[in-house]
C-alpha cells in the first residue's frame, strides 16, 4: 500500500534509484529539486532534504511503497511567482510506477491537505500532451481555465 512521506535521508538510496530512472536533469516535479542541489553526495542530499523541510510555503511528500520511492508531490500553498507559474500542486512518477493510479491517489491526498490548510481552490498545470496528468486532474474535478503552452486547471475544494 503506498503512502505519502516527508522527504527523509533514510530513503536516500531509494530516491537516487528513482532519480536515475528518470535520467539526468531536475524535471521531476514534486521533488523541489533545483539545478544547484547536490543530491549525489550524502551531505548534499542531507542539505536538500533540510531545505525542503524548511520551506514554509510548500509541503513536499514522496510517494513510497515498501521503501521504494515511486514519485513525489508538492503542495505550494503560498501565493508567490512559482504558484502563479506552476500551480499549487505539482507531481511526478518514475516511469516504472506509471499506469497504476498512483498519481490520482496522491493528488487526492494532497487535495485533502490543501483543504486542511483552508484553501478553497487550487490551480494545477500540465503540458498539453500529458494525457495521463490531464486525466488525473480531471478525475478530481479539474476545470480547464487556460490553454496555451501549458494547460491550467482549477479545482474547487468546497467549504
C-alpha positions in Angstrom: 0.0 0.0 0.0 1.5 3.4 -1.0 1.9 6.2 1.5 3.0 9.8 1.4 6.0 10.6 3.5 8.0 13.7 4.2 11.4 13.7 2.4 13.9 11.8 4.6 17.6 11.0 4.4 16.7 7.4 5.3 15.4 6.9 1.8 18.4 8.4 0.0 19.3 5.2 -1.9 15.7 4.6 -2.9 15.3 8.2 -4.0 18.6 8.1 -6.1 17.3 4.9 -7.8 14.1 6.8 -8.8 16.1 9.8 -9.9 18.3 7.6 -12.1 15.3 6.0 -13.7 14.1 9.5 -14.8 17.5 10.3 -16.3 19.6 13.4 -15.9 18.1 16.8 -15.0 15.7 18.3 -12.4 12.5 17.7 -14.3 10.7 15.6 -11.6 8.0 18.0 -10.5 7.0 17.4 -6.9 10.6 17.0 -5.6 11.6 20.6 -5.4 14.9 19.8 -7.0 17.0 22.7 -8.2 20.0 22.6 -10.6 22.3 23.6 -7.7 21.2 20.8 -5.4 24.0 18.2 -4.9 21.9 15.1 -4.3 24.7 12.8 -5.3 26.7 13.3 -2.1 25.4 12.3 1.3 26.0 15.9 2.7 24.3 17.5 -0.3 21.4 15.1 -0.1 21.0 16.0 3.6 21.2 19.7 2.8 18.5 19.3 0.1 16.2 17.4 2.5 16.7 20.0 5.1 15.9 22.8 2.6 12.7 21.0 1.7 11.7 20.6 5.3 12.3 24.3 6.0 10.3 25.6 3.1 7.3 27.0 4.9 5.4 27.7 1.7 5.5 24.2 0.3 4.7 20.7 1.6 6.8 18.1 -0.1 5.8 14.4 0.0 7.3 11.3 -1.5 5.1 8.6 -2.8 6.6 5.4 -1.2 5.7 1.8 -1.2 7.8 -0.8 0.6 10.6 1.7 0.9 10.7 2.3 -2.8 10.3 5.9 -3.9 7.7 5.9 -6.7 7.3 9.7 -7.1 6.9 13.0 -5.5 4.2 15.6 -5.0 4.3 19.1 -3.7 1.6 21.4 -2.4 2.7 25.1 -2.8 0.3 27.0 -0.5 1.9 30.4 -0.8 1.0 33.0 -3.4 4.3 33.7 -5.0 5.5 33.6 -8.5 6.1 29.8 -8.5 2.4 29.2 -7.7 1.4 31.6 -10.5 3.6 29.8 -13.0 3.5 26.1 -11.8 0.3 25.9 -9.8 -0.4 24.9 -6.3 0.3 21.2 -6.8 3.0 19.5 -8.9 3.7 15.8 -9.1 5.7 13.3 -11.0 6.0 9.5 -11.0 9.0 7.5 -12.0 8.4 5.7 -15.3 8.1 2.2 -13.8 5.4 3.4 -11.4 3.1 5.0 -14.0 -0.2 3.5 -15.1 -1.1 2.2 -11.6 -3.3 5.1 -10.5 -0.7 6.4 -8.0 -0.9 10.0 -9.4 -4.7 10.1 -8.9 -4.3 8.6 -5.4 -1.5 11.1 -4.4 -3.4 14.1 -5.8 -6.4 13.1 -3.7 -4.3 13.0 -0.6 -2.8 16.4 -1.3 -6.2 18.0 -2.0 -7.1 16.8 1.5 -4.0 18.6 2.8 -4.9 21.7 0.9 -8.4 21.7 2.5 -6.8 21.3 5.9 -4.8 24.4 5.2 -8.0 26.3 4.5 -7.5 26.6 0.7 -10.8 26.9 -1.2 -9.3 26.2 -4.6 -6.1 25.1 -6.2 -4.5 25.6 -9.6 -2.6 22.8 -11.4 -0.8 23.0 -14.7 0.4 20.3 -17.1 1.8 20.1 -20.6 -0.8 19.8 -23.4 0.5 16.4 -24.5 0.5 14.9 -21.0 -2.7 12.9 -21.3 -2.1 11.0 -18.0 -1.8 14.2 -16.0 -4.8 15.7 -17.6 -6.9 12.7 -16.8 -5.6 12.7 -13.2 -6.5 16.4 -12.7 -9.9 16.0 -14.4 -10.7 12.9 -12.2 -10.5 15.2 -9.2 -12.8 17.8 -10.8 -10.2 19.9 -12.5 -11.8 22.6 -14.8 -9.7 23.8 -17.7 -9.3 27.6 -17.4 -6.5 28.3 -19.8 -5.0 26.6 -22.9 -1.6 27.6 -24.2 2.0 26.4 -23.8 0.6 24.8 -20.6 -2.9 23.7 -19.6 -4.1 25.5 -16.5 -6.8 23.8 -14.4 -8.7 24.9 -11.3 -10.1 22.5 -8.6 -12.6 24.0 -6.2 -12.2 22.3 -2.8 -15.6 23.2 -1.3 -16.4 24.7 2.0 
